[in-house]
Amino acid sequence: MSMAYEEYMRQMVKPMRAELTNAGFEELTSEEDVEQFMKDENGRVLVVINSVCGCAAGLARPAATQAVLNSDKKPSRLVTVFAGQDKDATAKMRDYFEGYEPSSPSMALLKEGKVVHFIPRHEIEGNSIEAIMQNLESSFEKYC
């Protein structure tokens, strides 16, 4: 790939990254970041696999940020990796999602490093923000 293309993509996804980081999500951009985070984390974590697609923009990111803002119970940590951009970080995070097919966007609630609730793309795409928020909020109530 050309350097011009890669720079264009980095610039294009900045607001997509910022939508989550501005809401308190920590961005993990390398395999090492993910490994270090998972080694040190033993609480409840919401992981958002971010993406450039329309269902990430119109559904996944707004639902994740609003669910966290609106819930009394919530994960102790919020993290995100960006599929298609930070490929090594995304692949490493997906290693922790045993039994779940790769899906972008997607969301996983982890408890002590294990997935206890997973929302794949097919449960995001075609649903309302409110339904996705309810899905997340009910998982927070159950596991956080």
Phi, psi and omega in degrees: 000147181284154177297325180296318179296313181299319178293319177303314181295319177301318180290320183297323185271356180307311180293332178290324175289316184296329180303323178273316182294326177293340179265007175102005177280137175270129181270128176253117189249357180222163176302320180295320177302315181295313180301315180295316180300311183292328178294323185268345188264131176224016179258212177259128185229132170262123178249126174251122171274105184280162183202163178274353186292164182297324181288336173289315182291315186270344186230301189295306183296312179298320180295316180296313182293319181289322178299318179293317180294323187270349186268138173288315175265135180206163179298153178285336180223149178233125179225161178215147169234153186248106179297139179082347179245303179254073191297318181293319178296317181295315179298318180294318179297319179296335175301331181277351181265057183304131178087359181243132178291148174303136184207132180225125354285168173200169179220142178226134171260122181253141173235116182053042174084000180244142179291124175249344178206135183224135177240103179280170181307318184293345173264359176257303182299128178087355176259167177273158175303318182298319179294320179292318177301315180299319177302311179295312183299321178293325177291325177297315180300320183285321191247348184258000000 
